[in-house]
């Protein structure tokens, strides 16, 4: 029997009745996910005061002084201001055994800090409600099946996996795959554009940890909670940003975002730059 056939047999062999508590968690997670999707696609002007204070706090956490903030109306408008900032290839060199000479760029320290934060938040997400009483059996090297959430819960797929697929992965698709990547590709060859952070469109990973926290399914350390709050507030406040040692370039929110069906899929910015989203 093939793997899909075994899955169908497992689904047919038991009624589709998931734990009431797990389903309630999922329904609430759906609501929170929609909140973060709206923030990720928000088109109101940025809250510049809040964004600058959040970014100053991020700089301070990495022992950097408050930078000078330069606001632009689109990622395209930011390009002339990014000379000297590291690309992904440059940052990759800083995680290798033989690092380049000189001090690490701020973006490198920032990326490492975010990695540590996510690891700490993952460690805090250990709650019995995330594990089903009758777990779905899968081989070690097999991916989890992708099913409608309630159906997935009914056959014993852990709630943590359902939340990962239904919140984090879904938001990543809507915000990063469908918006950020096409915009970056329109700027230049992706490997030549300096590393940036996506502001409102970083909501995909922030939402994941926010869901676990708001559902009472995680216990984060106080400092990690504060760190997550800072990133969440920044995501509510502005668009993309490029962190330099002394200057931080920040993009206002887009003026329009449409992620429906082609040919209506597009994003527009306040300087008039508009591009279709393929």
N, C-alpha and C positions, 0 to 999 in steps of 0.2 A: 504494500500500500504506500502511495506517495505521501510526502509530508502534507500537501494541501488536503489530501483525502483523509489523513489521520486527524487533521484539525477539524474538518467537517464532521467526522465521526464523533469526535469529542464534543462538538457543539450540539450534535443531534442527540447524544446520549444523556444529556442533562437539561432540565428546563432552564430558560434564560432568566434566572433569578439571582441577582447580585445582592450582596449585603446592603441592607437599607442605609447603614451608616456610610458605607463607601459611596453609594449613589448620591447621598446628600452632600458628601464632600465634593464629588465631581460636579454636581449642579452649582454649588457655590463657586468652585474653581472656574467654571464656565463664565460666570458673571464677572469675576475678577479679571479673567483673561480678556473679556470684551472691554473692560475699563482700560486695560493697558493697550489694547489695540487702538482704541480711540486716541489715547495719548501718543502712541507711535505714529499716528496719521494726522495729528493735530495741525491746523493751519492758521491758528491765531498768532499774532506777533509774539516773539519770544519775550519772556519776563527777564529782561537783561540784568536787573539788579540781583534777582535770586540766582540766576545762572552764574554771574560773576562771583557771588559769595560762595556758592557750591564749589566752583573751580578753585577759588583761593583756598578753600578748606582741603581740597584734594592735593594741591601743591604743598600745603603746610604739613599734611600727613606724610609727605615724602621729603620733608626737611628742605623745601624750596620756598623762597620768598614769593610774595604775591606778584604775578606777572602783569605786564601791560596787556590789556584786552583790546583786540581789534575785531570789530564786527563787520561782517559782509552779508550780502543778500542772497548769495548762492555759493555752492561749492566751486563753481567755475570762477567766480569772482575771487575766491581764496587763492587760487593757484599761484599768482605772481608773488604772494606773500609767504610761500612755503619753502623758499630756497634754504638749503642746509638742514632741513628736517629729515629724519631717517625714514627710509622705505622699509618694507617687510624684510627684504634681503639683508639690510644693515642690522635690523634688530635680531635676525636669526643668527648673525655672527656673535652676538652677545650671549647666546645660550650655548655656544660651542665651547669645547675645552680650551682652544686657543683664541682668546678674545682680542679684539683690536686694542691698540694702545690708547691711553687717555681715559678720561672719565666716561662712564656710560651716559648716553643721552637720557633725558628725562622720560621719554616715551618708553625706554627699556625698563626703567624702574617702575613706571606706571603699569606696564603689562605684567610684570612680575607680581606687583601688589594685587592686581585684580585676580591673578591666578591663585594667589594665597587666600584671598577672600573667598573665592568660590569653593576652594577645598575645605575651608573652615565651615562654610555654610552647608556643604554636603555632609560634613561630619555631624552637624547639628540636626540633620533630618533623619532621625532614627526614632520612629514612633510605631507602636504595635498596629495601629489602624492602617498602616501602609502595607502590611503583609496579610494576604488572605488566609483564612483558615484551611482552605483546600487549594494550595497553589497549583497553577498550571505548570506542567512538566515540560521543559524544553531542554534540548541538548545544549551543552556548554557553548558550542560554537555557532548555535543558531540564533538569529535575531528574534526579538519578540514579534509575534504577529501583529499586524496593524488592523484593528477592527473598530467599529463604533464603540465609544467608551463604555456604555452600560453593558454591551455585549461582551466586551473584553473583561470587565469585572466579573461577569457571570461565570466565566470559565476559569477564573482563578488567576488572571494576570494581575500582578500587584498594582495597587493604587499609585505607587510612586512612578511606575512605568506608564500608566494611563495618563498621569499628569504631565510626564515628560513629553509624551506624544501629543496630547491634546492642548497643552498650554505652551510649553517651551518650543517644541518643534513647529507647531502651527504658527506661532508668532514669528519665529525665525523665517519661515517661508513667506509670510505676508510682508514683513518689514525688511529683512535682509535680502533674501533671494529675489523678491519682486520689486524692491525699491532701491536699496543701497547698492547692490551689485550693478544694475543697469546704469545708475548715476555715476559710479566710479568708472565703469567702462567707457562712458561718454566723455569723461574728463581727459583720459589718456590711457596708455597701456597700464593695466593695474599695477604692475610691479614698479612703475616709475612714479606713482603718486605716493607721497609720504603717508605714513600711518596716521590714521585719525580715529577718533571715537565718534559714535553715531548719535549721541545725545538722546533725543526722543526715541530713536529706533534701536537703542540698546535695551529697550523695554522687554525684548524677548527673554533675556536671561534674568533681568531684574524681576519680572513678573513671576518667573518660576519660584524664586525664593520667597517672594512676597506672598504667593498663594500658600506655600507651606506654613509660613508664619501666621497668616491670618486665619488659617484653618486649625491652628493649634497642633500642627503635625511636625513642628520643628522647635528645637530649643537652641537658639543662637546665643553666643556669648554677648555680653553687653556691648563691647567694643565692635564686634562684628555687626550687631544690630545697627549701631550708629553709622558704621561705614556703609551698610546697605541703604539706610535712610538717605545718606548724602547722595548716593548714586541715583536713588529713586527721585529725589527732589530735582536733581539735575536733568533727568529724563523728562520731567514735567515742564521744563523751563526753556529748552533751546534745541537747536538742531546740531549738526556735526561740529566737531571742534578738533583743532590740531594743537597739541601742546608743545611749545618750545621752552627753552630754559628761561627766557626773559619775556617772551611774547606768546600769548595764546590767541589763536585765530578762531573765532566762533561764527557759525553760520546761523542766521535767523531761520525760523521755521519756514517750510515751503508755503506758498500761497494757495496751492491746490494740490491734492493728491487723489488720484482715481485708480483703484486697483480692481475694478470690475472686469468685464470681459472685453477683449480687443474688439474694435479699435479704440475704445474709450480709455484704455489704461495709459495714464500719463502723470507726470509730476511737473509743477510749475513753481518758479521762485520769484521773489519780489523785485528782482532786477529785470524781469521779462524773459529769463531763460526758461524754456519749456522743452521737455523731451518725452517721447513715447516710452512706455515701459513694455518691453517685449516679454 
